[in-house]
Amino acid sequence: MSTSAAIATVIIGVLAATGVMGWLMWRLFRSAERMERDPKYLRRRLVRGAMIYIFGVLFGMIEIARGELPIQALIGLPISLFMIWVSLRAASKAKISPK
């Protein structure tokens, strides 16, 4: 591969990565605005986030029980449990008006 082709590849790759990151930031901004307006959407996002942490904790516990991970992997468990607790508590406090 020639030098000019390598430079062009790097420039195109950086432009594509910048475009993807810009699009993701725009989506994140719209999602944050919607969470401010719609408490049901906020609750749904918080519960989904907690479920991701719960899945990770369960997967880690299974791997430790099988002997594929060392017992030292449990050192991060309190942080994960705290994040689950915070997310579910915030989700339960989201005020949803009855309609």
N, CA, C and O atoms as a Tinker XYZ file with bonds, in Angstrom:
   396  protein
     1  N      0.851000   -1.169000    0.000000    73     2
     2  CA     0.000000    0.000000    0.000000    64     1     3
     3  C      0.897000    1.232000    0.000000    63     2     4     5
     4  O      1.837000    1.325000    0.789000    81     3
     5  N      0.603000    2.165000   -0.880000    73     3     6
     6  CA     1.431000    3.365000   -0.974000    64     5     7
     7  C      1.126000    4.319000    0.172000    63     6     8     9
     8  O      0.137000    4.161000    0.887000    81     7
     9  N      1.983000    5.299000    0.329000    73     7    10
    10  CA     1.839000    6.261000    1.418000    64     9    11
    11  C      0.580000    7.094000    1.259000    63    10    12    13
    12  O     -0.121000    7.356000    2.236000    81    11
    13  N      0.287000    7.514000    0.026000    73    11    14
    14  CA    -0.907000    8.329000   -0.181000    64    13    15
    15  C     -2.191000    7.533000    0.083000    63    14    16    17
    16  O     -3.173000    8.082000    0.582000    81    15
    17  N     -2.179000    6.249000   -0.251000    73    15    18
    18  CA    -3.351000    5.411000    0.025000    64    17    19
    19  C     -3.537000    5.215000    1.529000    63    18    20    21
    20  O     -4.666000    5.184000    2.019000    81    19
    21  N     -2.449000    5.085000    2.247000    73    19    22
    22  CA    -2.533000    4.928000    3.703000    64    21    23
    23  C     -3.066000    6.203000    4.348000    63    22    24    25
    24  O     -3.892000    6.144000    5.259000    81    23
    25  N     -2.602000    7.336000    3.883000    73    23    26
    26  CA    -3.074000    8.617000    4.420000    64    25    27
    27  C     -4.561000    8.799000    4.119000    63    26    28    29
    28  O     -5.326000    9.227000    4.983000    81    27
    29  N     -4.962000    8.474000    2.899000    73    27    30
    30  CA    -6.377000    8.586000    2.527000    64    29    31
    31  C     -7.241000    7.652000    3.374000    63    30    32    33
    32  O     -8.339000    8.025000    3.788000    81    31
    33  N     -6.749000    6.446000    3.630000    73    31    34
    34  CA    -7.491000    5.501000    4.454000    64    33    35
    35  C     -7.662000    6.027000    5.870000    63    34    36    37
    36  O     -8.742000    5.913000    6.451000    81    35
    37  N     -6.604000    6.600000    6.428000    73    35    38
    38  CA    -6.675000    7.157000    7.781000    64    37    39
    39  C     -7.648000    8.332000    7.825000    63    38    40    41
    40  O     -8.451000    8.431000    8.754000    81    39
    41  N     -7.590000    9.212000    6.846000    73    39    42
    42  CA    -8.487000   10.375000    6.818000    64    41    43
    43  C     -9.940000    9.924000    6.701000    63    42    44    45
    44  O    -10.804000   10.434000    7.413000    81    43
    45  N    -10.214000    8.981000    5.818000    73    43    46
    46  CA   -11.583000    8.488000    5.649000    64    45    47
    47  C    -12.062000    7.782000    6.917000    63    46    48    49
    48  O    -13.217000    7.933000    7.315000    81    47
    49  N    -11.183000    7.017000    7.545000    73    47    50
    50  CA   -11.547000    6.337000    8.789000    64    49    51
    51  C    -11.864000    7.313000    9.905000    63    50    52    53
    52  O    -12.822000    7.113000   10.652000    81    51
    53  N    -11.067000    8.373000   10.027000    73    51    54
    54  CA   -11.313000    9.384000   11.059000    64    53    55
    55  C    -12.616000   10.127000   10.777000    63    54    56    57
    56  O    -13.389000   10.386000   11.699000    81    55
    57  N    -12.867000   10.470000    9.521000    73    55    58
    58  CA   -14.120000   11.143000    9.169000    64    57    59
    59  C    -15.335000   10.254000    9.474000    63    58    60    61
    60  O    -16.345000   10.730000    9.993000    81    59
    61  N    -15.227000    8.979000    9.151000    73    59    62
    62  CA   -16.338000    8.057000    9.420000    64    61    63
    63  C    -16.565000    7.910000   10.928000    63    62    64    65
    64  O    -17.707000    7.923000   11.388000    81    63
    65  N    -15.482000    7.769000   11.697000    73    63    66
    66  CA   -15.612000    7.634000   13.144000    64    65    67
    67  C    -16.193000    8.898000   13.759000    63    66    68    69
    68  O    -17.007000    8.817000   14.679000    81    67
    69  N    -15.788000   10.060000   13.266000    73    67    70
    70  CA   -16.324000   11.320000   13.762000    64    69    71
    71  C    -17.804000   11.442000   13.441000    63    70    72    73
    72  O    -18.585000   11.900000   14.276000    81    71
    73  N    -18.192000   11.041000   12.253000    73    71    74
    74  CA   -19.609000   11.073000   11.879000    64    73    75
    75  C    -20.453000   10.163000   12.752000    63    74    76    77
    76  O    -21.541000   10.544000   13.183000    81    75
    77  N    -19.954000    8.958000   13.015000    73    75    78
    78  CA   -20.692000    8.017000   13.871000    64    77    79
    79  C    -20.809000    8.565000   15.286000    63    78    80    81
    80  O    -21.881000    8.506000   15.887000    81    79
    81  N    -19.711000    9.100000   15.824000    73    79    82
    82  CA   -19.769000    9.660000   17.180000    64    81    83
    83  C    -20.708000   10.860000   17.255000    63    82    84    85
    84  O    -21.425000   11.022000   18.243000    81    83
    85  N    -20.713000   11.695000   16.233000    73    83    86
    86  CA   -21.627000   12.830000   16.206000    64    85    87
    87  C    -23.080000   12.379000   16.183000    63    86    88    89
    88  O    -23.924000   12.945000   16.878000    81    87
    89  N    -23.365000   11.365000   15.386000    73    87    90
    90  CA   -24.732000   10.835000   15.318000    64    89    91
    91  C    -25.141000   10.238000   16.662000    63    90    92    93
    92  O    -26.270000   10.439000   17.110000    81    91
    93  N    -24.228000    9.501000   17.311000    73    91    94
    94  CA   -24.534000    8.919000   18.616000    64    93    95
    95  C    -24.769000   10.002000   19.675000    63    94    96    97
    96  O    -25.652000    9.852000   20.519000    81    95
    97  N    -24.002000   11.074000   19.641000    73    95    98
    98  CA   -24.196000   12.172000   20.594000    64    97    99
    99  C    -25.538000   12.860000   20.347000    63    98   100   101
   100  O    -26.218000   13.245000   21.299000    81    99
   101  N    -25.922000   13.018000   19.094000    73    99   102
   102  CA   -27.217000   13.611000   18.769000    64   101   103
   103  C    -28.345000   12.741000   19.310000    63   102   104   105
   104  O    -29.309000   13.252000   19.881000    81   103
   105  N    -28.224000   11.409000   19.127000    73   103   106
   106  CA   -29.236000   10.486000   19.652000    64   105   107
   107  C    -29.293000   10.541000   21.175000    63   106   108   109
   108  O    -30.379000   10.507000   21.754000    81   107
   109  N    -28.142000   10.626000   21.824000    73   107   110
   110  CA   -28.087000   10.715000   23.278000    64   109   111
   111  C    -28.748000   11.996000   23.761000    63   110   112   113
   112  O    -29.464000   11.976000   24.762000    81   111
   113  N    -28.527000   13.102000   23.075000    73   111   114
   114  CA   -29.140000   14.376000   23.436000    64   113   115
   115  C    -30.655000   14.296000   23.321000    63   114   116   117
   116  O    -31.372000   14.752000   24.212000    81   115
   117  N    -31.147000   13.720000   22.230000    73   115   118
   118  CA   -32.597000   13.573000   22.048000    64   117   119
   119  C    -33.193000   12.654000   23.106000    63   118   120   121
   120  O    -34.295000   12.901000   23.597000    81   119
   121  N    -32.472000   11.600000   23.458000    73   119   122
   122  CA   -32.946000   10.682000   24.476000    64   121   123
   123  C    -33.015000   11.367000   25.843000    63   122   124   125
   124  O    -33.960000   11.141000   26.600000    81   123
   125  N    -32.029000   12.198000   26.162000    73   123   126
   126  CA   -32.039000   12.915000   27.439000    64   125   127
   127  C    -33.200000   13.901000   27.497000    63   126   128   129
   128  O    -33.841000   14.047000   28.537000    81   127
   129  N    -33.466000   14.569000   26.399000    73   127   130
   130  CA   -34.611000   15.487000   26.356000    64   129   131
   131  C    -35.920000   14.721000   26.562000    63   130   132   133
   132  O    -36.814000   15.184000   27.269000    81   131
   133  N    -36.022000   13.560000   25.944000    73   131   134
   134  CA   -37.251000   12.778000   26.080000    64   133   135
   135  C    -37.409000   12.258000   27.514000    63   134   136   137
   136  O    -38.526000   12.176000   28.023000    81   135
   137  N    -36.296000   11.910000   28.162000    73   135   138
   138  CA   -36.378000   11.435000   29.542000    64   137   139
   139  C    -36.861000   12.544000   30.475000    63   138   140   141
   140  O    -37.530000   12.265000   31.469000    81   139
   141  N    -36.527000   13.801000   30.164000    73   139   142
   142  CA   -37.011000   14.917000   30.979000    64   141   143
   143  C    -38.512000   15.116000   30.817000    63   142   144   145
   144  O    -39.201000   15.474000   31.773000    81   143
   145  N    -39.020000   14.886000   29.611000    73   143   146
   146  CA   -40.446000   15.101000   29.338000    64   145   147
   147  C    -41.312000   13.916000   29.716000    63   146   148   149
   148  O    -42.439000   14.099000   30.174000    81   147
   149  N    -40.806000   12.705000   29.532000    73   147   150
   150  CA   -41.616000   11.503000   29.659000    64   149   151
   151  C    -41.096000   10.613000   30.786000    63   150   152   153
   152  O    -40.100000    9.914000   30.599000    81   151
   153  N    -41.753000   10.622000   31.965000    73   151   154
   154  CA   -41.271000    9.813000   33.081000    64   153   155
   155  C    -41.339000    8.300000   32.822000    63   154   156   157
   156  O    -40.561000    7.533000   33.390000    81   155
   157  N    -42.262000    7.886000   31.973000    73   155   158
   158  CA   -42.351000    6.466000   31.639000    64   157   159
   159  C    -41.092000    6.014000   30.892000    63   158   160   161
   160  O    -40.563000    4.930000   31.137000    81   159
   161  N    -40.633000    6.859000   29.989000    73   159   162
   162  CA   -39.410000    6.568000   29.228000    64   161   163
   163  C    -38.205000    6.559000   30.166000    63   162   164   165
   164  O    -37.320000    5.714000   30.032000    81   163
   165  N    -38.169000    7.497000   31.117000    73   163   166
   166  CA   -37.082000    7.540000   32.097000    64   165   167
   167  C    -37.049000    6.253000   32.902000    63   166   168   169
   168  O    -35.988000    5.655000   33.083000    81   167
   169  N    -38.207000    5.824000   33.385000    73   167   170
   170  CA   -38.274000    4.593000   34.176000    64   169   171
   171  C    -37.809000    3.400000   33.353000    63   170   172   173
   172  O    -37.063000    2.553000   33.845000    81   171
   173  N    -38.247000    3.333000   32.105000    73   171   174
   174  CA   -37.856000    2.226000   31.230000    64   173   175
   175  C    -36.347000    2.183000   31.026000    63   174   176   177
   176  O    -35.745000    1.109000   31.066000    81   175
   177  N    -35.728000    3.350000   30.806000    73   175   178
   178  CA   -34.280000    3.403000   30.599000    64   177   179
   179  C    -33.516000    3.007000   31.855000    63   178   180   181
   180  O    -32.501000    2.315000   31.770000    81   179
   181  N    -33.994000    3.439000   33.020000    73   179   182
   182  CA   -33.328000    3.092000   34.271000    64   181   183
   183  C    -33.433000    1.598000   34.558000    63   182   184   185
   184  O    -32.466000    0.986000   35.012000    81   183
   185  N    -34.585000    1.011000   34.300000    73   183   186
   186  CA   -34.751000   -0.423000   34.531000    64   185   187
   187  C    -33.881000   -1.215000   33.551000    63   186   188   189
   188  O    -33.283000   -2.221000   33.933000    81   187
   189  N    -33.805000   -0.778000   32.311000    73   187   190
   190  CA   -32.939000   -1.462000   31.344000    64   189   191
   191  C    -31.476000   -1.394000   31.773000    63   190   192   193
   192  O    -30.744000   -2.377000   31.654000    81   191
   193  N    -31.054000   -0.242000   32.270000    73   191   194
   194  CA   -29.683000   -0.113000   32.760000    64   193   195
   195  C    -29.417000   -1.043000   33.923000    63   194   196   197
   196  O    -28.359000   -1.668000   33.993000    81   195
   197  N    -30.372000   -1.139000   34.841000    73   195   198
   198  CA   -30.214000   -2.048000   35.975000    64   197   199
   199  C    -30.170000   -3.497000   35.496000    63   198   200   201
   200  O    -29.413000   -4.302000   36.039000    81   199
   201  N    -30.962000   -3.836000   34.495000    73   199   202
   202  CA   -30.974000   -5.208000   33.980000    64   201   203
   203  C    -29.627000   -5.568000   33.346000    63   202   204   205
   204  O    -29.188000   -6.714000   33.434000    81   203
   205  N    -28.982000   -4.609000   32.718000    73   203   206
   206  CA   -27.649000   -4.866000   32.158000    64   205   207
   207  C    -26.678000   -5.204000   33.273000    63   206   208   209
   208  O    -25.900000   -6.150000   33.153000    81   207
   209  N    -26.715000   -4.439000   34.362000    73   207   210
   210  CA   -25.849000   -4.730000   35.502000    64   209   211
   211  C    -26.197000   -6.081000   36.124000    63   210   212   213
   212  O    -25.300000   -6.843000   36.485000    81   211
   213  N    -27.487000   -6.383000   36.253000    73   211   214
   214  CA   -27.894000   -7.662000   36.834000    64   213   215
   215  C    -27.391000   -8.826000   35.983000    63   214   216   217
   216  O    -26.906000   -9.825000   36.515000    81   215
   217  N    -27.509000   -8.696000   34.666000    73   215   218
   218  CA   -27.010000   -9.743000   33.770000    64   217   219
   219  C    -25.510000   -9.924000   33.950000    63   218   220   221
   220  O    -25.021000  -11.053000   33.993000    81   219
   221  N    -24.775000   -8.816000   34.054000    73   219   222
   222  CA   -23.324000   -8.905000   34.250000    64   221   223
   223  C    -22.960000   -9.582000   35.562000    63   222   224   225
   224  O    -22.045000  -10.405000   35.609000    81   223
   225  N    -23.680000   -9.235000   36.631000    73   223   226
   226  CA   -23.415000   -9.854000   37.930000    64   225   227
   227  C    -23.717000  -11.351000   37.876000    63   226   228   229
   228  O    -22.925000  -12.159000   38.361000    81   227
   229  N    -24.845000  -11.725000   37.295000    73   227   230
   230  CA   -25.195000  -13.145000   37.201000    64   229   231
   231  C    -24.188000  -13.919000   36.365000    63   230   232   233
   232  O    -23.791000  -15.027000   36.722000    81   231
   233  N    -23.782000  -13.328000   35.254000    73   231   234
   234  CA   -22.801000  -13.981000   34.392000    64   233   235
   235  C    -21.484000  -14.171000   35.145000    63   234   236   237
   236  O    -20.871000  -15.236000   35.070000    81   235
   237  N    -21.050000  -13.132000   35.872000    73   235   238
   238  CA   -19.819000  -13.247000   36.646000    64   237   239
   239  C    -19.919000  -14.295000   37.740000    63   238   240   241
   240  O    -18.971000  -15.049000   37.959000    81   239
   241  N    -21.048000  -14.354000   38.430000    73   239   242
   242  CA   -21.234000  -15.341000   39.491000    64   241   243
   243  C    -21.217000  -16.767000   38.921000    63   242   244   245
   244  O    -20.654000  -17.681000   39.525000    81   243
   245  N    -21.833000  -16.938000   37.768000    73   243   246
   246  CA   -21.826000  -18.266000   37.136000    64   245   247
   247  C    -20.406000  -18.666000   36.751000    63   246   248   249
   248  O    -20.000000  -19.810000   36.953000    81   247
   249  N    -19.656000  -17.722000   36.198000    73   247   250
   250  CA   -18.280000  -18.017000   35.807000    64   249   251
   251  C    -17.422000  -18.348000   37.014000    63   250   252   253
   252  O    -16.558000  -19.222000   36.936000    81   251
   253  N    -17.644000  -17.664000   38.130000    73   251   254
   254  CA   -16.888000  -17.959000   39.353000    64   253   255
   255  C    -17.293000  -19.326000   39.895000    63   254   256   257
   256  O    -16.437000  -20.098000   40.327000    81   255
   257  N    -18.581000  -19.630000   39.877000    73   255   258
   258  CA   -19.048000  -20.930000   40.370000    64   257   259
   259  C    -18.506000  -22.081000   39.529000    63   258   260   261
   260  O    -18.247000  -23.162000   40.057000    81   259
   261  N    -18.333000  -21.862000   38.247000    73   259   262
   262  CA   -17.790000  -22.903000   37.370000    64   261   263
   263  C    -16.286000  -23.046000   37.513000    63   262   264   265
   264  O    -15.709000  -24.040000   37.071000    81   263
   265  N    -15.649000  -22.055000   38.131000    73   263   266
   266  CA   -14.204000  -22.100000   38.296000    64   265   267
   267  C    -13.438000  -21.483000   37.141000    63   266   268   269
   268  O    -12.219000  -21.628000   37.063000    81   267
   269  N    -14.127000  -20.801000   36.249000    73   267   270
   270  CA   -13.463000  -20.183000   35.107000    64   269   271
   271  C    -12.900000  -18.804000   35.434000    63   270   272   273
   272  O    -12.033000  -18.303000   34.718000    81   271
   273  N    -13.386000  -18.189000   36.509000    73   271   274
   274  CA   -12.851000  -16.911000   36.986000    64   273   275
   275  C    -12.360000  -17.104000   38.421000    63   274   276   277
   276  O    -12.928000  -17.895000   39.173000    81   275
   277  N    -11.307000  -16.382000   38.797000    73   275   278
   278  CA   -10.840000  -16.497000   40.181000    64   277   279
   279  C    -11.807000  -15.797000   41.136000    63   278   280   281
   280  O    -12.600000  -14.950000   40.727000    81   279
   281  N    -11.727000  -16.162000   42.395000    73   279   282
   282  CA   -12.610000  -15.598000   43.414000    64   281   283
   283  C    -12.371000  -14.095000   43.571000    63   282   284   285
   284  O    -13.254000  -13.385000   44.053000    81   283
   285  N    -11.212000  -13.603000   43.180000    73   283   286
   286  CA   -10.897000  -12.181000   43.276000    64   285   287
   287  C    -11.771000  -11.342000   42.354000    63   286   288   289
   288  O    -11.819000  -10.120000   42.495000    81   287
   289  N    -12.452000  -11.968000   41.430000    73   287   290
   290  CA   -13.353000  -11.240000   40.532000    64   289   291
   291  C    -14.550000  -10.669000   41.287000    63   290   292   293
   292  O    -15.248000   -9.794000   40.774000    81   291
   293  N    -14.788000  -11.159000   42.503000    73   291   294
   294  CA   -15.899000  -10.651000   43.307000    64   293   295
   295  C    -15.611000   -9.277000   43.915000    63   294   296   297
   296  O    -16.493000   -8.691000   44.542000    81   295
   297  N    -14.410000   -8.759000   43.742000    73   295   298
   298  CA   -14.065000   -7.479000   44.352000    64   297   299
   299  C    -14.911000   -6.333000   43.795000    63   298   300   301
   300  O    -15.137000   -5.346000   44.494000    81   299
   301  N    -15.374000   -6.442000   42.574000    73   299   302
   302  CA   -16.206000   -5.400000   41.975000    64   301   303
   303  C    -17.691000   -5.569000   42.233000    63   302   304   305
   304  O    -18.488000   -4.731000   41.811000    81   303
   305  N    -18.075000   -6.630000   42.916000    73   303   306
   306  CA   -19.484000   -6.918000   43.162000    64   305   307
   307  C    -20.205000   -5.821000   43.944000    63   306   308   309
   308  O    -21.324000   -5.470000   43.570000    81   307
   309  N    -19.629000   -5.264000   45.006000    73   307   310
   310  CA   -20.356000   -4.206000   45.728000    64   309   311
   311  C    -20.668000   -2.984000   44.866000    63   310   312   313
   312  O    -21.723000   -2.369000   45.026000    81   311
   313  N    -19.782000   -2.632000   43.972000    73   311   314
   314  CA   -20.020000   -1.478000   43.100000    64   313   315
   315  C    -21.170000   -1.779000   42.146000    63   314   316   317
   316  O    -22.037000   -0.932000   41.927000    81   315
   317  N    -21.179000   -2.976000   41.583000    73   315   318
   318  CA   -22.270000   -3.355000   40.678000    64   317   319
   319  C    -23.605000   -3.402000   41.410000    63   318   320   321
   320  O    -24.617000   -2.931000   40.891000    81   319
   321  N    -23.609000   -3.965000   42.608000    73   319   322
   322  CA   -24.851000   -4.022000   43.376000    64   321   323
   323  C    -25.334000   -2.624000   43.745000    63   322   324   325
   324  O    -26.537000   -2.365000   43.764000    81   323
   325  N    -24.398000   -1.723000   44.037000    73   323   326
   326  CA   -24.774000   -0.341000   44.329000    64   325   327
   327  C    -25.397000    0.324000   43.109000    63   326   328   329
   328  O    -26.398000    1.031000   43.231000    81   327
   329  N    -24.811000    0.102000   41.926000    73   327   330
   330  CA   -25.362000    0.685000   40.698000    64   329   331
   331  C    -26.749000    0.122000   40.407000    63   330   332   333
   332  O    -27.628000    0.856000   39.956000    81   331
   333  N    -26.957000   -1.158000   40.654000    73   331   334
   334  CA   -28.283000   -1.754000   40.468000    64   333   335
   335  C    -29.275000   -1.105000   41.419000    63   334   336   337
   336  O    -30.376000   -0.730000   41.015000    81   335
   337  N    -28.889000   -0.973000   42.676000    73   335   338
   338  CA   -29.770000   -0.390000   43.686000    64   337   339
   339  C    -30.130000    1.054000   43.339000    63   338   340   341
   340  O    -31.292000    1.446000   43.446000    81   339
   341  N    -29.141000    1.843000   42.924000    73   339   342
   342  CA   -29.389000    3.250000   42.577000    64   341   343
   343  C    -30.334000    3.344000   41.385000    63   342   344   345
   344  O    -31.264000    4.150000   41.394000    81   343
   345  N    -30.104000    2.527000   40.358000    73   343   346
   346  CA   -30.951000    2.581000   39.164000    64   345   347
   347  C    -32.387000    2.184000   39.468000    63   346   348   349
   348  O    -33.326000    2.859000   39.045000    81   347
   349  N    -32.558000    1.094000   40.198000    73   347   350
   350  CA   -33.917000    0.646000   40.511000    64   349   351
   351  C    -34.621000    1.601000   41.465000    63   350   352   353
   352  O    -35.833000    1.792000   41.368000    81   351
   353  N    -33.873000    2.201000   42.386000    73   351   354
   354  CA   -34.480000    3.168000   43.298000    64   353   355
   355  C    -34.927000    4.419000   42.540000    63   354   356   357
   356  O    -36.016000    4.943000   42.779000    81   355
   357  N    -34.076000    4.893000   41.624000    73   355   358
   358  CA   -34.467000    6.065000   40.826000    64   357   359
   359  C    -35.668000    5.740000   39.941000    63   358   360   361
   360  O    -36.545000    6.581000   39.747000    81   359
   361  N    -35.706000    4.517000   39.404000    73   359   362
   362  CA   -36.837000    4.117000   38.566000    64   361   363
   363  C    -38.124000    4.062000   39.375000    63   362   364   365
   364  O    -39.192000    4.419000   38.878000    81   363
   365  N    -38.024000    3.615000   40.619000    73   363   366
   366  CA   -39.240000    3.530000   41.431000    64   365   367
   367  C    -39.719000    4.893000   41.889000    63   366   368   369
   368  O    -40.894000    5.053000   42.218000    81   367
   369  N    -38.824000    5.886000   41.918000    73   367   370
   370  CA   -39.219000    7.225000   42.343000    64   369   371
   371  C    -39.695000    8.102000   41.194000    63   370   372   373
   372  O    -40.155000    9.222000   41.420000    81   371
   373  N    -39.590000    7.605000   39.964000    73   371   374
   374  CA   -40.076000    8.385000   38.822000    64   373   375
   375  C    -41.598000    8.505000   38.914000    63   374   376   377
   376  O    -42.309000    7.500000   38.941000    81   375
   377  N    -42.073000    9.714000   38.962000    73   375   378
   378  CA   -43.518000    9.967000   39.104000    64   377   379
   379  C    -44.201000    9.845000   37.752000    63   378   380   381
   380  O    -43.896000   10.587000   36.818000    81   379
   381  N    -45.124000    8.903000   37.660000    73   379   382
   382  CA   -45.888000    8.702000   36.430000    64   381   383
   383  C    -47.325000    9.067000   36.726000    63   382   384   385
   384  O    -47.956000    8.488000   37.610000    81   383
   385  N    -47.840000   10.028000   35.982000    73   383   386
   386  CA   -49.226000   10.465000   36.211000    64   385   387
   387  C    -50.188000    9.428000   35.657000    63   386   388   389
   388  O    -49.973000    8.917000   34.558000    81   387
   389  N    -51.248000    9.108000   36.399000    73   387   390
   390  CA   -52.227000    8.130000   35.906000    64   389   391
   391  C    -53.057000    8.719000   34.763000    63   390   392   393
   392  O    -53.572000    9.833000   34.856000    81   391
   393  N    -53.170000    7.952000   33.696000    73   391   394
   394  CA   -53.967000    8.412000   32.549000    64   393   395
   395  C    -54.885000    7.329000   32.101000    63   394   396
   396  O    -55.641000    7.515000   31.147000    81   395
